[in-house]
Amino acid sequence: QAARSRRTVVIAGVPAGLLQDDVMADILTIHFQMSRNNGGDVEEVTYPTQNKGVAYVTFEDQEVVEGVLKKDQHLLKDKRLPRHYPLTVTRYCDNVSSSLIHLITL
């Protein structure tokens, strides 16, 4: 379980309510698999979560997490979305309080 959390990032700024949840999860998977986003093989996308506009992306390789975090800006682009959406990507840790996530999503 500890290893899994080290392979997971928290994504804030996901446009909520525009598309079906499974479609949005698919778009997030594609975004974080692209090499131009410093991405790699995605093991799982958790969306929706208890927090509106927040998703969790778990990669197969922990090194991908470092690359994704180093990228200056993640812009979610897809022809099914009306515009590009900037995403906030942060390292997942078990003790991130929900109030912090709430601040990120405001």
NORUR-V850385 format. One record per residue. N is the residue number from 0. RES is the residue in one small letter. NEAR is the number of other ideal C-beta (glycine too) atoms within 10 Angstrom. Layout:
{{N:RES:NEAR} {N:RES:NEAR}}
This chain:
{{0:q:5} {1:a:6} {2:a:8} {3:r:13} {4:s:13} {5:r:13} {6:r:19} {7:t:19} {8:v:20} {9:v:21} {10:i:26} {11:a:21} {12:g:17} {13:v:23} {14:p:15} {15:a:16} {16:g:9} {17:l:14} {18:l:15} {19:q:9} {20:d:12} {21:d:10} {22:v:13} {23:m:23} {24:a:20} {25:d:16} {26:i:23} {27:l:22} {28:t:17} {29:i:16} {30:h:22} {31:f:26} {32:q:15} {33:m:11} {34:s:8} {35:r:7} {36:n:20} {37:n:18} {38:g:20} {39:g:19} {40:d:10} {41:v:19} {42:e:15} {43:e:15} {44:v:20} {45:t:15} {46:y:21} {47:p:15} {48:t:14} {49:q:7} {50:n:17} {51:k:13} {52:g:21} {53:v:22} {54:a:24} {55:y:17} {56:v:27} {57:t:18} {58:f:23} {59:e:12} {60:d:12} {61:q:13} {62:e:11} {63:v:21} {64:v:21} {65:e:11} {66:g:15} {67:v:21} {68:l:12} {69:k:9} {70:k:12} {71:d:5} {72:q:9} {73:h:20} {74:l:11} {75:l:21} {76:k:14} {77:d:16} {78:k:5} {79:r:11} {80:l:15} {81:p:8} {82:r:9} {83:h:10} {84:y:17} {85:p:10} {86:l:21} {87:t:15} {88:v:20} {89:t:14} {90:r:14} {91:y:17} {92:c:10} {93:d:7} {94:n:5} {95:v:13} {96:s:8} {97:s:10} {98:s:8} {99:l:13} {100:i:18} {101:h:13} {102:l:10} {103:i:17} {104:t:15} {105:l:6}}
